[in-house]
Amino acid sequence: MCVMSILTAPNEFVVVDVETTGFKPEEGHVIIEVAAQKMLGQEVADQFQALVQTKRLLEPGSVEVNGITQAMLAAEGKQEEEVFPMLREFLSDSVLIGHNIPFDLGFLNKHFGLLGLPALSNNTLDTLELARRYLIIPSYSLESVAQYLHVPQPTAHRALADVETTRQVFLKLVERALKVGR
């Protein structure tokens, strides 16, 4: 979706992020946390957040990155049969925003498919692509882009914190796009 069409189309936007057990859903890695925020203008109109139980043992590297432990998932996690139908409804046909959104969509569509839910075919806006288009910086990780744009990032690699950071990064990148007119 073209950044400039944001102003002319009455779209509903949802910023989404997942935390996973690894990088490849095709190798059995799964979502262990998901968060999303619906945007109304520049403000959050609604949000969704859930830890997701898994039978897969968490690898130390995964725990080190996001701080989500097996104990947390056992105590606070919900069954995927509960989480993903609610999330699919929350996302609806909104334009989805994420940092490296194809990564999130790969995992989400895997889980939706396993539960017999329709895959997402929503329009998307990728803050990673937008950052590469409008910024010249050494790294385009969410942390680096947020730091460059002076967006506070209280807790990296937790889904809701990353969604909030991505939302603020998105708004700053849209401002920048409007200034340059593309």
Contacts in CASP RR format, 6 or more apart in sequence:
PFRMAT RR
TARGET T0000
AUTHOR 0000-0000-0000
METHOD contacts of the structure
MODEL  1
MCVMSILTAPNEFVVVDVETTGFKPEEGHVIIEVAAQKMLGQEVADQFQA
LVQTKRLLEPGSVEVNGITQAMLAAEGKQEEEVFPMLREFLSDSVLIGHN
IPFDLGFLNKHFGLLGLPALSNNTLDTLELARRYLIIPSYSLESVAQYLH
VPQPTAHRALADVETTRQVFLKLVERALKVGR
1 95 0 8 1.000
1 123 0 8 1.000
1 124 0 8 1.000
1 125 0 8 1.000
3 125 0 8 1.000
3 130 0 8 1.000
3 173 0 8 1.000
3 174 0 8 1.000
3 177 0 8 1.000
3 182 0 8 1.000
4 177 0 8 1.000
4 178 0 8 1.000
4 181 0 8 1.000
4 182 0 8 1.000
6 125 0 8 1.000
6 174 0 8 1.000
7 178 0 8 1.000
11 94 0 8 1.000
11 95 0 8 1.000
11 123 0 8 1.000
12 38 0 8 1.000
12 39 0 8 1.000
12 92 0 8 1.000
12 94 0 8 1.000
12 95 0 8 1.000
13 38 0 8 1.000
13 39 0 8 1.000
13 94 0 8 1.000
13 95 0 8 1.000
13 96 0 8 1.000
13 97 0 8 1.000
13 125 0 8 1.000
14 36 0 8 1.000
14 37 0 8 1.000
14 38 0 8 1.000
14 39 0 8 1.000
14 90 0 8 1.000
14 91 0 8 1.000
14 92 0 8 1.000
14 94 0 8 1.000
14 95 0 8 1.000
14 96 0 8 1.000
14 97 0 8 1.000
15 36 0 8 1.000
15 37 0 8 1.000
15 39 0 8 1.000
15 96 0 8 1.000
15 97 0 8 1.000
15 98 0 8 1.000
15 163 0 8 1.000
15 166 0 8 1.000
15 167 0 8 1.000
15 170 0 8 1.000
16 34 0 8 1.000
16 35 0 8 1.000
16 36 0 8 1.000
16 91 0 8 1.000
16 96 0 8 1.000
16 97 0 8 1.000
16 98 0 8 1.000
16 101 0 8 1.000
16 104 0 8 1.000
16 108 0 8 1.000
16 163 0 8 1.000
17 34 0 8 1.000
17 35 0 8 1.000
17 36 0 8 1.000
17 98 0 8 1.000
17 99 0 8 1.000
17 104 0 8 1.000
17 159 0 8 1.000
17 160 0 8 1.000
17 162 0 8 1.000
17 163 0 8 1.000
17 166 0 8 1.000
18 31 0 8 1.000
18 33 0 8 1.000
18 34 0 8 1.000
18 103 0 8 1.000
18 104 0 8 1.000
18 107 0 8 1.000
18 108 0 8 1.000
18 159 0 8 1.000
19 31 0 8 1.000
19 32 0 8 1.000
19 33 0 8 1.000
19 34 0 8 1.000
19 66 0 8 1.000
19 68 0 8 1.000
19 157 0 8 1.000
19 158 0 8 1.000
19 159 0 8 1.000
19 162 0 8 1.000
20 29 0 8 1.000
20 30 0 8 1.000
20 31 0 8 1.000
20 32 0 8 1.000
20 62 0 8 1.000
20 107 0 8 1.000
21 28 0 8 1.000
21 29 0 8 1.000
21 30 0 8 1.000
21 32 0 8 1.000
21 54 0 8 1.000
21 56 0 8 1.000
21 58 0 8 1.000
21 59 0 8 1.000
21 62 0 8 1.000
22 29 0 8 1.000
22 59 0 8 1.000
22 62 0 8 1.000
23 29 0 8 1.000
23 103 0 8 1.000
25 106 0 8 1.000
25 107 0 8 1.000
25 110 0 8 1.000
26 110 0 8 1.000
28 56 0 8 1.000
29 56 0 8 1.000
29 107 0 8 1.000
30 52 0 8 1.000
30 54 0 8 1.000
30 56 0 8 1.000
30 107 0 8 1.000
30 111 0 8 1.000
31 52 0 8 1.000
31 80 0 8 1.000
31 107 0 8 1.000
31 108 0 8 1.000
31 111 0 8 1.000
32 51 0 8 1.000
32 52 0 8 1.000
32 54 0 8 1.000
32 58 0 8 1.000
32 62 0 8 1.000
32 66 0 8 1.000
32 68 0 8 1.000
32 73 0 8 1.000
33 49 0 8 1.000
33 50 0 8 1.000
33 51 0 8 1.000
33 52 0 8 1.000
33 66 0 8 1.000
33 68 0 8 1.000
33 158 0 8 1.000
33 159 0 8 1.000
34 48 0 8 1.000
34 49 0 8 1.000
34 50 0 8 1.000
34 52 0 8 1.000
34 83 0 8 1.000
34 87 0 8 1.000
34 108 0 8 1.000
34 159 0 8 1.000
35 47 0 8 1.000
35 48 0 8 1.000
35 49 0 8 1.000
35 50 0 8 1.000
35 159 0 8 1.000
35 160 0 8 1.000
35 162 0 8 1.000
35 163 0 8 1.000
36 47 0 8 1.000
36 48 0 8 1.000
36 49 0 8 1.000
36 87 0 8 1.000
36 90 0 8 1.000
36 91 0 8 1.000
36 163 0 8 1.000
37 44 0 8 1.000
37 46 0 8 1.000
37 47 0 8 1.000
37 48 0 8 1.000
37 163 0 8 1.000
37 164 0 8 1.000
37 167 0 8 1.000
38 44 0 8 1.000
38 45 0 8 1.000
38 46 0 8 1.000
38 47 0 8 1.000
38 90 0 8 1.000
38 94 0 8 1.000
39 45 0 8 1.000
39 97 0 8 1.000
39 167 0 8 1.000
42 171 0 8 1.000
44 167 0 8 1.000
46 90 0 8 1.000
47 160 0 8 1.000
47 163 0 8 1.000
48 86 0 8 1.000
48 87 0 8 1.000
48 90 0 8 1.000
49 159 0 8 1.000
49 160 0 8 1.000
50 77 0 8 1.000
50 78 0 8 1.000
50 83 0 8 1.000
50 86 0 8 1.000
50 87 0 8 1.000
51 68 0 8 1.000
51 72 0 8 1.000
51 73 0 8 1.000
51 76 0 8 1.000
51 77 0 8 1.000
51 78 0 8 1.000
52 73 0 8 1.000
52 77 0 8 1.000
52 78 0 8 1.000
52 79 0 8 1.000
52 80 0 8 1.000
52 83 0 8 1.000
53 73 0 8 1.000
53 74 0 8 1.000
53 77 0 8 1.000
53 78 0 8 1.000
53 79 0 8 1.000
53 80 0 8 1.000
54 73 0 8 1.000
54 80 0 8 1.000
57 70 0 8 1.000
58 68 0 8 1.000
58 69 0 8 1.000
58 70 0 8 1.000
58 73 0 8 1.000
62 68 0 8 1.000
63 69 0 8 1.000
65 157 0 8 1.000
66 157 0 8 1.000
66 158 0 8 1.000
67 157 0 8 1.000
67 158 0 8 1.000
68 158 0 8 1.000
80 111 0 8 1.000
80 114 0 8 1.000
80 115 0 8 1.000
81 115 0 8 1.000
84 108 0 8 1.000
84 111 0 8 1.000
84 112 0 8 1.000
84 115 0 8 1.000
84 117 0 8 1.000
85 115 0 8 1.000
85 117 0 8 1.000
87 108 0 8 1.000
88 112 0 8 1.000
88 117 0 8 1.000
88 118 0 8 1.000
88 120 0 8 1.000
91 120 0 8 1.000
91 122 0 8 1.000
93 122 0 8 1.000
94 122 0 8 1.000
95 122 0 8 1.000
95 123 0 8 1.000
95 124 0 8 1.000
95 125 0 8 1.000
96 104 0 8 1.000
96 105 0 8 1.000
96 120 0 8 1.000
96 122 0 8 1.000
96 123 0 8 1.000
96 124 0 8 1.000
96 125 0 8 1.000
97 124 0 8 1.000
97 125 0 8 1.000
97 126 0 8 1.000
97 127 0 8 1.000
97 166 0 8 1.000
97 167 0 8 1.000
97 170 0 8 1.000
98 104 0 8 1.000
98 124 0 8 1.000
98 125 0 8 1.000
98 126 0 8 1.000
98 127 0 8 1.000
98 128 0 8 1.000
98 166 0 8 1.000
98 170 0 8 1.000
99 126 0 8 1.000
99 127 0 8 1.000
99 128 0 8 1.000
99 142 0 8 1.000
99 145 0 8 1.000
99 162 0 8 1.000
99 166 0 8 1.000
99 169 0 8 1.000
100 126 0 8 1.000
100 128 0 8 1.000
101 124 0 8 1.000
101 125 0 8 1.000
101 126 0 8 1.000
101 127 0 8 1.000
101 128 0 8 1.000
102 126 0 8 1.000
105 120 0 8 1.000
105 124 0 8 1.000
108 120 0 8 1.000
109 119 0 8 1.000
109 120 0 8 1.000
112 118 0 8 1.000
112 119 0 8 1.000
112 120 0 8 1.000
113 119 0 8 1.000
125 170 0 8 1.000
127 142 0 8 1.000
127 145 0 8 1.000
127 166 0 8 1.000
127 169 0 8 1.000
127 170 0 8 1.000
127 173 0 8 1.000
128 140 0 8 1.000
128 142 0 8 1.000
128 145 0 8 1.000
130 170 0 8 1.000
130 173 0 8 1.000
130 177 0 8 1.000
131 137 0 8 1.000
131 140 0 8 1.000
131 145 0 8 1.000
131 169 0 8 1.000
131 173 0 8 1.000
132 140 0 8 1.000
133 177 0 8 1.000
134 173 0 8 1.000
134 176 0 8 1.000
134 177 0 8 1.000
134 180 0 8 1.000
135 145 0 8 1.000
135 148 0 8 1.000
135 149 0 8 1.000
135 173 0 8 1.000
135 176 0 8 1.000
137 144 0 8 1.000
137 145 0 8 1.000
137 148 0 8 1.000
138 144 0 8 1.000
142 153 0 8 1.000
142 156 0 8 1.000
142 162 0 8 1.000
142 165 0 8 1.000
142 166 0 8 1.000
142 169 0 8 1.000
143 153 0 8 1.000
143 156 0 8 1.000
145 151 0 8 1.000
145 169 0 8 1.000
146 152 0 8 1.000
146 153 0 8 1.000
146 165 0 8 1.000
146 168 0 8 1.000
146 169 0 8 1.000
147 153 0 8 1.000
149 168 0 8 1.000
149 169 0 8 1.000
149 172 0 8 1.000
149 173 0 8 1.000
151 165 0 8 1.000
151 168 0 8 1.000
151 169 0 8 1.000
151 172 0 8 1.000
152 165 0 8 1.000
152 168 0 8 1.000
153 161 0 8 1.000
153 165 0 8 1.000
154 161 0 8 1.000
155 161 0 8 1.000
156 162 0 8 1.000
156 165 0 8 1.000
END
